[in-house]
Amino acid sequence: MANLRDIRSRIDSVENTKQVTRAMKMVAAAKLRRAQEQIFEARPYAYKIAELTNHLKQELDPTAHPFFEAPDEATGALVIVITADRGLCGSFNSDVIKKAEHLIETSYAREEENDELFLLCVGEKGHKHFQKRGYRLVGDYQGIFDDLTFDVAQQVVQDAVEGFERGLWGEVKLVYNEFKNTIVQNQIAEPLLPIPEKRFETPGMQEETDTFQLPDNGRAIDYIFEPGARELLDELVPRFLY
């Protein structure tokens, strides 16, 4: 009888665990749906801002805004690497880290050799990985995803902007996973500063061209700026960066 009671107790325990895990799965699925909706709702706005900013750079003098060109004295580079704080997510973190390491090897070997390469790692996994390997890290953005806000994202970009303005680095690139679906992400190395002249397109953007492309009739557009180009850029560029 004791063995029978033990078996029944274990069965009840397994059933209780099953109910708890089912509830956790439902909560996680709801959070994932909300996150996906936010991503897809924000993309058209981000695409249009990037397109307009890049187009204005083509039309205006390079000196129209300080973020259009690298400071003359700047010789370094900053790479912003975005990973997660935790693991157990397949190759999500390792793919981004590999992308960042490949970028450093192919584009910033000179800066690394001259100790002029800086990394700003968002997420614990990337921060600890590059910290162990002796890279020069900027800021500490570990453990931010449990309470992530736009203020935190703005602070990350502000750190990059301040170093750019001070001439610590003349180039900023952003390495991250672009969401495609729950199984597949595209690893992206996107130029952030100086603002690129041509629009940078990710695979996701290329698949969604109907959401962000302006009509093209083959003719150049002649802009009249009110109150002025610099005033417009002062308003537009922060929206592009942040």
Secondary structure, 3 states (H helix, E strand, C coil): CHHHHHHHHHHHHHHHHHHHHHHHHHHHHHHHHHHHHHHHHHHHHHHHHHHHHHHHHHHCCHHHCCCCCCCCCCCCEEEEEECCCCCCCCCHHHHHHHHHHHHHHHHCHHHHHCCCEEEEEECHHHHHHHHHCCCEECCCECCCHHHCCHHHHHHHHHHHHHHHHHCCCCCEEEEEEEECCCCCEEEEEEEEECCCCCCCCCHHHHHCHHHHCCCCCCCCCCCCCCCCHHHHHHHHHHHHHC
